[in-house]
């Protein structure tokens, strides 16, 4: 079972920062879950929210700022390529969640370019709530591993995965059950769950047979 740090290790360091991701490395996580989106000038950054309000008390939207303008607000938001370069010589993998819900302005092409440039294709899992994006990624490069993100209990989870031509299923933890895990495994798909933050819950889902647990903390 993979131990996956949520936004790096969100419970210990500021989420989605280089510090948080490197903390996940030092704590022995197998993978770090991070979020990506694009700035106005087409740079892929690692950040969750569509604006800077929650973390930096600034109402400006990411999509309206160039990367240089973003740096004038904070230097805590790294470029995706900086993250990859920082962990390239470690065993850390990345679960990259694409946050683009309304502007798909070249993010797929740029993401694939960065992964190829740094020879990182085999160390990523790409996930999104926008399953059309995942299907498009598979059209561009079938070798890239993808997972549908879900925050509900589908009637037929396997059909959701198949429709996106994905490799697995990343579920909000309390919508994952034995039936889903069994059905996905029978069809050759993995199941990761998010966000589990107590040891008791982690042990419970580990025994249930999930393939990865995403957490804010080091629970194992």
N, C-alpha and C positions, 0 to 999 in steps of 0.2 A: 504493500500500500504506500502511495506517495504522500509525503508530508508537504503541503503547499502553503506558503505564506501569503496572506491576504494583503494585497497592495504593498508587498514587501513583508514587513511585520507591523501592521497597522497599530497593534496594541502596545508597541514598544517605541517605535520611531514614527515621525511624520510620514503619512502614507505616500506611496508612489515616488519617494525621493531616493536618490542614490544611497543615502545613509540607511534607509529602511531596507532596501534590497540587499545591501552588503551585510546588514545585520542578519538577514535570513540566511545568507551564505555562512556566516560565522556560527550560527545556531544549528547548522546541519540540515536545513530544509532541502528537499529534492528539487523544488520548483518555487518560483515566485509568481504570483498572479499580479498582473499590472494592467492598467487601462491606457489606451492610446487614442489620440485624436489629432487633428491637424490645425496648425495656426493659419492665419490669413495668407501667409506667404509659402504655405505648403510644407512646413516642417512638422514631422511627427514627434509629438511630445508625449510624455508619460504623465497623465493627469485624469482624474475621474470626472469632475463636475464640468458643466458647460460654461460656468462663469467662475470668478475668483472670490465670490462672496463668502462662502462657508469657511474657507481656510485662510484667506488673506484680506477679508473685509473690503473687497473691491468689487463693484457690480459689473465690471467689464467682462464681456464674453470672449472666450478663447478664439472663436471663429472670426472675431472682429479685430484681432491683434496680430501683428507680425511677431516673429520670435524675439526680435530686438525690443519691441514695445513690451512684450511679456517680461523680459529681463529687467525692464525699468521698474516693474512692480515687485518681482521676486526672482531670486536666483535659485529657488528650491525646486523648480520644475525642470527635470532633465529631458534632453532629447533621447529618443529611443536608441539611436546609435551610440550615445554615451553609456547607456545602461549595458548594451551588448558588449561594448569594448571593456567595461569594468568587470564583467563576469566571464569574459571569453576564456580565461585560463583557469576557471573553476569548473566544478561539475554541475553548477546550477542551470536548470532549465527555466523557460519562461512560459507562463500561460498568459497570452496577450489577448485582452478583451478589447475589441474595437467598439468605441463608444459612438461612432457616427450613426445617429438615428435619423438625421435629416439632411446632412451634407456629405455626399460620397465623392468629394472633390479630389479624386486621384489617390485616395488613401491605400487602396489595394495595390496599385502599381508601385507606389513608393515603399510600402511595407515589404513587398516581395523583393524589390531592388535592394533594400537594406539587408534583408536576411541573406540574400545571395552574395552581396558584397562582403559580408563578414562571415560567410560560410556557417550560418547559424540555423539553417532550415531544419535540421534534424533535432534541434533542441527546443522547438517551440510547439505549443498547442494554441491554436487561434480560436477564440470563442466570441460569440456575440448574441444579443437578443434579436438582432436583425439576421434571420436565417438566410435571406437572399444574398447577403454579403458572403456568408460561408459557402454557398453554392457557387458564387462567382469566383471565389478563391480557388476552389477545386477545379474550375474550368481553366484557370491560369496555371496551376501547378498541383497536380493530383497527389504529389508526394507530401505536401504540407498537411499536417494533422489538424483537424478541426473538431469543435464540440458545440452543440447547440446549448445556449443558455436558456433555462426555463425557471419561472417563478410561480408555477402552478402545477396541477396534477393532470396531465393530458390523459385522455381516454386511451390513446394508443401511442405511447412514447416512442416505440420503435419506428412507427410511420413518420413521426416528426423528424427523427434522425435521418431516415432514408430520404425524405423529401429535400433535406438540406445537403444530401450526399456527404454527411459528416461521419466522423469516426467514433463519436461518443457523446455523452450527456452530462452537462454540468447543471446540477439542480440545487435550488434553495433547499437546505437540508431537511426541513420538516415536510417537504413534499416528496421526499424519497422514501420508498418502502421496499419490503422484501420482494414484492411482485415486480416492481419496476427493475430492480437490480437483477433479479433472475431472468426476466424477459430480455433485458439488454445484453446480459452475458450470453444467453443462449444464441443470440444473433451476432455475437462477436464484438459488441460495443462495450466500452468502459463507462463507469459511472463515478463522477466526482461530485462532492457536495460542498456547499458554502452556506453560511459561515458558522462553523462549529467552534465555540469558545469555552467549553468546559471539558474536563477530562472524562467525566462520566458519559457525556454525549459522544465524545470521540471514541471511547471504548465501545459504546453501544453500536455505533455505525460501522466501526471496524469489524466487529463480530458479524454484522449483517452482511458484510462482504463488499463494501464500497472500494473502489480502486484508488481514490484519493480524497483527502480531507483538507479543505481550505480553512485556515484559521488566522485570527489576529495574533495568536500566541504560539509559543512552543509547548505543545501539550504532550509530546511523547519523548 
